[in-house]
Amino acid sequence: MSGIIGHTTYALLALKAAKARKLPVAGVIERHLSSYLAGAYLGCDVQTMPAAICTDTGQGVGHGPSPIEKSPLTGGEVRPFHLKFDNEEIAPREIFETFYGRAHLILGWKKEEDAALKIPLSSLFDYAADVAGDSIEIFGPGERPLAYTMGWLTHVAGDGLIKSVLDGINLQLLDGKYTAKNRPIQDLISYNDIGIGEMGLNWPALLDDLATSPVEPVQLHYMRCASRQGKLGAHFEEGWKPEHESLVRVVLAENRRYQRVRNPRLIKQLSVKTDATGGLMCDPELSKITGGMTYPEMQEAAERANFRHALWQMGEIIADFFERVTNREEKLQALPSSDSPSWEELTKRWAR
């Protein structure tokens, strides 16, 4: 599970863990939750654009570089999607191969000439701390860039953990940790049982707020697609490509435009319904991916795999990331406490 439902879930759990530890960044994140959640998904997955165009409706379908043969809207034919930029048409595959590694740092570098730019795990916390410090020093004084940066860090950590680049998550569902058959189970349980049932999430509102949050220039900074500057530029001198900036801005705008299209489709696909017997049933296509499992069977599989424990591990480990980054950056340590006086306390002081 590493799509928008997964990464939003990871980020929300990491926030809960950060609040429990009283980390200074927790207050910033709470005040700018939409930007934090935007960073947690769109801050990394720059391939969020159509894979193709449905010829019957003219609407974008699919996701990024993943091939698609038929329109999921009508079952009809599709034609390739290309991003228009500066009198060029760029395929999603090219966007993916050029920029995915730049956003994910520790994985996803597709081009051989860029392989040396991959950030080793030993340097990850230093890199993230430099970005966090720069988000305050260069992109502040508002807090939104920092919230976005912390969201981006949840994605880097979450992908590293679920894709086994980083150690720490124990999860074996149907056929491993990160597989096509597992993802419908992970997404459905996270959306319905955990997100709505246990956490009381309003998914339509969260996803809409996320997709309508503005592009943050700090993203071009941590992707090294802008002029080299700040602590990050001083400590990580290689790989800066300011000539990419204009294209990346177009990509990030397209990410948000298309995510607003995807949101209602995802909500419809992931919402479970009640059948004639009162039991829960899920989208038939998602059931097909798992080999024909019913929703109750998916719930049982998640229980056997201790899926909730894996999510708890994810929240704890990402909070560890927050803490290690905070310990490296004085500006994070100096953030004001979020323990402001309650209304009851102010009433005692002032209502006299």
N, C-alpha and C positions, 0 to 999 in steps of 0.2 A: 504494500500500500504506500505509494509515494505520489499519488495525484493530489488534487486540491483538497479532497476530503481528508486524506491521510495527513498532509502537511498542516492543515488547519487544526486538526486534532492534536498533533504533536505540539504545535505552538501554544495552544490553549492549556494543555497539561503542563508544559514547561513554565508558563506564566504562574500557574498555581504553585508549582514547586518553588519558583523564585520568590513568590510572596511568602511562602512558609519559611524560607530562609532569610527573609527580610533583606533581600538584595536591593541595592539602591536603584537598579534599572527597572524594578517591578512597577514602581509608580509611574515612570515615564511610559512604559508599555501600556498600562491601564488607561492613561490619559489619551493615548493615541493608538487604540486597539486596531482600528481599521488599517492604519499604515503598517503596524506590526504584522498583521495577517497578510497584507499585500506583499510585504517583504518575504514572508514565509512561503509564498508560492510564486508570485510573479517576479520576485527578487532574484529568482534562480531560473525558473523554467521559461527561458526566452523563446522556446519553440512553440509557445502557446499561440497558434494561428491555424487556420484551416489547412488540412492536407489536400483538399480538393473542393471543387464547386459542384453542387448538385445541378445538373443541366435542366431538370424539371422546374426547380424553384429559384435558381440563381443564388442560393444560400451556401455559405461555407459549411463544410462537414469534415469530420475526422479531426485529427490532432497532429499538427506539425509534420515530421518526417515519416510517420507511420503510414504505410501504404493502405489505400482503400480502393476497392474495386466497384462497389455499388453504394448508392446513396442510402444512408440509414433513414432518411426522411421518406423516400418514395420507392426505394428499391430500384430506381432507374440509374442511368449512366451518370458518370462524373467526369469532369475534366480537371487537369492539374491546377492548383492554386499557385500564384506567384505574387510575392510582395513587390509592389511598385516603389522604386526609389531612384531618383535622379535619372529618369529616362531609361532605367533598367528594370528587368523583371527577375527577381531572385527567388529561387526555389526554397521551400522550408528546409530541405536537407542542407543547403549551403548555410543558412542561418544557424541551424543546429550545430553543424560541424565547426563553424567559425567561433561561436560565442558560448556554447554550452559549458565548455571547460572553464572559460573565463569567469563564469558565474559560480560554478561549483567547486572550483579550486583544486580539490583533492581527487576528483574523478571526472570522467567524461571528455577528456581531451582527445579529439578525433583526428587532428591533422599532425602528421609526423613532425613538421617543422615547428609545431607549438609544444611538443612533448616536454621540452626542458622548462616550460613555464609552469608546469604542475607544481603546486605547493606541497612540499613534503609534510607528513603529519607532525614532524618535530617543529615545524614553523607555523602551524595553523593558528595557534593561540596568539602568537606575536602578530601575525597578519591581521587577525580579527580585532585585536586590541588597537592596532594602528588605525584601522578603519573606524572603529568606535570613537577613538579620540578625534580623528579628523571630522567625523560627523558632527561633533560639537564645535571644534575650533574653526573649521572651514565652512561647513554647511549649516551651522547654527546661526543665531542663538536659539532658534526654535528647537523643540524636542523631537519633532516628527522625523527628521533624518536618523536620529539615534534609534527610535522605535523601529523604523524600517530596517536598519542595520541589524538589530537584534533578531528581527523576524527572519532576515536572510540567513543569519547564523543557525537558526533552528532548522532551516532547509538543508544547509551544508551538513550539519550533524545528523539530521534524520536520514538523508540519503546515504551518508556514509555508514550508518548503523544498519539500515534495512538492506543495503546492498553489500554488506559484509566487508566494506573497506575499513570500518572501525569495529572493534569488538565491544560486546556488552549486551546485545539483544538475543534472547533465547526464544525462538519462535519456529515451530514446525507445524504447519497446517497440513494441507493435502500432499504437497510434493516439494516442500522446502520452505524457505523464508520469503523470497521475493520471486514469485512466479505468476504467470498469467492466470492459472487456475485459482490461485489464492486471492488475487486482488478483489474479485467481486465479494468474497466473504468478508474480507477486511473492511472494504468500503461500506457494505450494507450494514454490518454490525456497528461500525463507528458512526454511521449516519443515524441509524434508527435506535438501536438498543442503548448505545452509550451516549451519542450526541443528544438525541431528543429525550430518551427515556431516563438517563442518569444525570446528564449535565444540563438539561433544560435548554438546549441551544435552539435558536431561531435561525436555521440554516439559510433560508432565503435572504434574510436581512444581512447575515454575516457575509455571505458570498457577494451580495450586491454592493455592500460597503467596501469590501475588499477590491472588487473590480473597478469601482469608481474612484478609488483613492488615486491621487496624482502620482505621476512619475517623480521619483526622487533622484536628483543629480548625483547623490552619493553612490547610486548603483553604477554609473559610468566610471566612478572613481575606483570602486573595488573590483570592477571588471577590467580595469586598466585600459579603458577605452576613452580616455580624456588626457589632458596634459598632466604630466607627472608633477605631483605636489604633495605637501604635507608629510606626516610621519611615514605613511605608507610609501610615498615616493622616495623618501630618504633611505628607508630600510630595504625596500624591494625595488631595485632600479631597473630590472629587465622587463620587457614585454609590453611597455606602454605604447598604445596605438591611438593617438589623438585623431588620426585620420578616420577612425571608425566611428567617431562620436555622432556624426549626423545620421548615419545608418542605424546605430543603436537606438537613437531617440525615436526613429520611425518604428523600429521593432517593438520597443516598449509601449508605444502608443497602440500598435496593433494587438499586442498581448492583452491590453485592457479592453479594447473594442471587442475582440473575439471572446474573451472570458465572459463578457456580458451576454453574448449570444449563447455560450455553453451553459451558463448557470441554470436557466429553466429546463434545459434538456437533462442535465444531471439530476436535478431535483425530481423530475418526473421519473427518471430511470431508477433512482435509488429509493423512492418512496414505496414502502410495502403496503399491500392492500389486504382486506379480509375476504376470504373465499366463502362459498355457500355454507360451509360447515363451521364458520367462525375462526378458522385457522388463518395464519398469515402466509401470504404468497408474494413473491418478488418478480421482477421483470424476467420474462422467459429467456431473453438473450443472455442475461447474467447467469441464470441457472444453467444454460447450455454450456457456457464457458467452464463451469465447475464440473462438468460431466453429468449434468441433469439433477443436481441436488435441489431439494426443496429448501425453503427458508428455515423451517425448523431443523432440518439436517445441518444447515450452515451454522445455526446457533449452537447445536451440539458439538460441531467440529471446533468452533471457537472456544467453547468451554474446555474441551479435551486438550486443546493446545495452550490453555491458560493465556488467551489473547489479552485479557485485561492486565495481567501481570506484565506482559511485554510492553503494553502502552505505559504502564507505571514506570518500567525501566527507562523507556524513552524520555519521559518527563524528567526523571531524576538525572539522567546523563546529560540532557541538554541544559538543565540548571547547573550541573557541574561545569559545562562549557561557559555559561554566563559568569560563574564565580571565578573561573580561571582567567577569563578575559578582564573582569573587573580588577583582579589582583595585579594585572599588568598595566592598567591605565588609571592614573591618578584622577583624571577628570570624571571617570565613572565612580570612583570612591568618594568624590566630593559632591556628588549629586545630593540635593536636599532630601531629607527623610520624607517618606510618604505617610508617616504617622502624625498627621495633622490633628488638631483638636476636634473631637466629635461635637455634634450640635448640643448634646447634653452638657458637655464640659463648657462650651461657650455660653450656654444658658446660665450655668452657675456663676460664671464670671460677670456677665453683662446684664442679666435680667434683674437688675436691682434698682 
